Amino acid sequence: MTGASSGIGAATVTELIAGGFHVIATVRGEDDAEQLRKRHGERVTVLRCDVTDAEQVAALGAHVRERGPLHGLVNNAGTAIPAPLEFIPVPEFRRQIEINLIGQLAVTQAVLPALRPARGRVVMLGSIGDRIASPMLGPYHASKFGLVGLTDSLRAELAPAGIAVVLVEPGAVATRIWGSGTGHADRLVADLPPQALELYAAQMARARAIAAGSAKRGIPPAAVAAVIAKVLTTANPRPRYLVGRDAHILSVVARLPYRLRYRLTAARH
């Protein structure tokens, strides 16, 4: 389980341990690691791993392989970097893709040798944002749309090995990703040229308000954790699972004719 320090990751660790699993959980900070150890004791193995750090990913893979067959991998680590695409620094855009997309592949490659003998499963944490895009979250949507292609190709390639690859697509979830994303936005805005604020101030304010609403009114992380546990334990999981009422509603919007969909999702002045 990557990204296990809080939100969906932490809730899924709790859910899986309650179901009898031993969980190998990755976090980036030692404080988060210690909290997980205190909460779950010997039922969890906590490892420090930044999914963008090749050496740490390799060490994670070696540890997992040494333990023997692996039942499942949950690729949950992720972040959201909000900014207008016209002005976002390319290194910031690249960082989003590295965390949310390339890191998912790197971890999967590292542990696949342990998944093969168990005919295990790979769970990718997508988002309803992998079907429909909104203003100011272009980097996030680019990573999540890319994750759909990655997941579908991986599912096709691993089918002969009996390894199911499943995409879980939550709607708004009450996690700190929105708070951390807003904090990152504040730092980005401080470095943007004045023209960016002149052109996009209203859109950035609206995106901030939506993020605050998501943090307050989103479904609890435990609801997503329950679906992940189902994917890992059901005999024949579906290729995709939408989670949350808003995810189901927006999935309908995503199937509308393009012109209508774009009118509905376009920014307002």
C-alpha positions, 0 to 999 in steps of 0.5 A, a space after each residue: 500500500 503506497 501513500 499510507 500516511 493519511 486519507 484513503 491509504 491509512 483507511 485502507 491499511 486499517 480495513 485490510 488489517 481488520 480483514 486479516 491481511 498483513 500490510 506493507 505500507 509505505 510513507 515518506 515521513 518518519 512521524 507517519 511511519 511511527 503513527 502507523 506502527 503504534 496503531 497497528 503493531 506487528 500487523 503492519 510493516 512500514 517502509 519509507 518510500 518516495 515513489 519518485 525516488 528510484 533507489 527507494 522504490 528498488 529497496 521496496 521491491 527487494 523487501 517485498 520480493 524477499 518476503 515471498 508471494 504478494 497478494 495485492 498491490 494498491 498504488 495510492 500515492 498521489 498529489 494534486 497541484 492546482 495552477 493554470 496550464 498557461 503559467 504553471 512551471 514545467 518542473 511542477 507539471 513534471 512533478 505531478 506526472 512523476 508522482 501520480 503516473 510514473 511512480 505508479 508504474 515504477 512501484 508496479 514493476 518493482 513488486 510484480 515478481 512477487 505478485 506473479 506466483 500468487 496470481 495477485 492483484 494490482 489496484 490503481 487509485 484513479 479518480 472521476 477526474 480521469 474521465 472529466 477535466 475541470 479548470 485549474 487542475 490540468 496537471 492532476 487530470 493529465 496524470 489521471 487520464 494517463 493512469 487510465 491508459 496505463 491501467 488498461 494496457 497493464 491489465 491486458 498484458 498481465 491477463 495471461 498471468 492471471 493478475 487482475 489490474 483494477 481501477 478504483 475511481 472515487 469522487 470527492 473524498 474528505 482527505 488532506 490532499 485538498 488542503 495540501 494542494 491548496 497550500 501548494 497553490 499558495 506557493 505557486 501563486 506567489 511566484 506567478 507573473 502578475 498577468 496570470 492573476 489578471 487572467 485567472 484570479 476568478 478561476 483560481 478562487 473558484 477552484 479553491 472553493 471547490 477544493 474546500 468543499 470537497 475536503 468538508 463534504 467528500 465521502 469518508 476515506 473508509 468508503 473507498 477503503 471498503 471498495 479496495 478491500 472488496 477488489 482484493 478479496 472478491 473472486 472476479 473483480 470488475 475492471 473499474 469501480 466508481 465510488 461516491 454519488 458524485 462520481 456516478 453523476 459525473 460519469 454520466 456527464 463524461 458520456 455526453 456529446 463533446 460540445 455539450 460536455 465542454 460547455 458544462 465544464 468550461 470556466 466562467 468569467 
